[in-house]
Amino acid sequence: MFDTLVTGLNEQGGGVRAYEACARAARARIADEPENAAALFLISFAAQRFVEAYDDQPLTVDAAGEELEQFTAFVSTLDAAWANGSAEAKLEALNTVATRINATARS
Amino acid sequence: MFSNTFPDRAVISETVAKMLLEINAVHFRADQPYTFTSGLASPVYIDCRKLISYPRIRSAIMDFAASVIFRNVGFEQFDAVAGGETAGIPFAAWLSDRMGLPMQYVRKKPKGFGRDAQIEGTLEEGARVLLVEDLTTDGGSKIKFAEAISKTGARVTDTFAVFYYDIFPDTPQKLEAAGMRLHYLATWWDILSVCKEQKRFSAETIAEVESFLNAPVQWSANHGGISELPRS
């Protein structure tokens, strides 16, 4: 379902450009998958947040690893709920991921 | 305006390397490497944006830039100087002033709202543009900025960066294929040379940096980064 986005991210090196491509890919799927739009939008937002944070800032290999772990967890949470299929599970996953993304944002 | 002196190219590179070291814009860290935008692990990081806070240094650098561009390209070959968001903007402002040319800046992507502008400032159709950024790694961002400029009917013929990594041999060719000649003042090799001469950093650190500069992809693979460059 959504894990292909993480696969693509890894295949493209897990750097800023890979996250940029991931955000673009997630946004591109929204038109074809309106039933998954909220999840794809959140994934796109999380990937774009990484781009905004590190595009012209130093990023250590360790920090990149932690970011990737966190991003993978967001996607896994959504994937698990979508596999379960219930509307309640999906809503709960969306709220959980949105809360975690918000908690990582340094505003 | 430009001071109309043309220092020797090697002197420019050495002086700029010394300036960057003097203001601590150069960082070497092999034990906790950095990740480039491509995913490449690297023991080196440079922050050319620091230059904006040093008026004497930035002024000399802009004189060097004008001399390199006028000498390499000519005095009447440009109609405008465009800065790439974000770090390219101040350097484009100073350089356009030195060269007596109009300035624009280019966003990384269109604003997405209102008039959806990607380029700010007036740019005439057919204008020959010098694109300015603080540094060049693999040239990817310059190609994107040049594409945005070409949509206006203007053309980026040359691009200037204060610093060029000079670790990917095909970068100048990639830029040439996109219609741009690359100009710069200093590279990692100039920094390395000054570091050795001034005995800055430990011998181990310098050896690690040299190992990276000679084989960046292999060094990356051995330090948690990508083992092949993504296809662009």
Contacts between the chains, C-beta under 8 A, distances in Angstrom:
chain1	res1	chain2	res2	distance
A	11	B	230	7.9
A	12	B	39	7.1
A	12	B	230	4.9
A	13	B	38	5.6
A	13	B	39	2.4
A	13	B	40	7.3
A	13	B	225	7.8
A	13	B	226	4.3
A	13	B	229	7.9
A	13	B	230	5.0
A	14	B	35	7.7
A	14	B	39	5.1
A	14	B	226	7.6
A	15	B	35	5.6
A	15	B	36	6.1
A	15	B	37	5.0
A	15	B	38	5.2
A	15	B	39	3.5
A	15	B	40	7.3
A	15	B	226	7.7
A	16	B	37	3.9
A	17	B	37	5.1
A	17	B	38	6.0
A	17	B	39	7.6
A	17	B	140	7.2
A	17	B	230	7.1
A	18	B	39	6.1
A	18	B	230	7.2
A	54	B	37	7.9
A	55	B	37	7.0
A	55	B	108	7.6
A	56	B	86	6.4
A	56	B	87	6.3
A	58	B	27	7.4
A	58	B	34	5.4
A	58	B	45	5.1
A	58	B	47	7.6
A	59	B	34	6.3
A	59	B	35	4.8
A	60	B	32	5.2
A	60	B	33	6.8
A	60	B	34	5.9
A	60	B	35	6.8
A	61	B	32	7.1
A	61	B	33	4.8
A	61	B	34	7.2
A	61	B	35	5.4
A	61	B	41	5.1
A	61	B	223	6.7
A	61	B	224	4.4
A	61	B	225	6.2
A	62	B	32	6.2
A	63	B	35	7.9
A	64	B	35	4.4
A	64	B	39	7.9
A	65	B	224	7.2
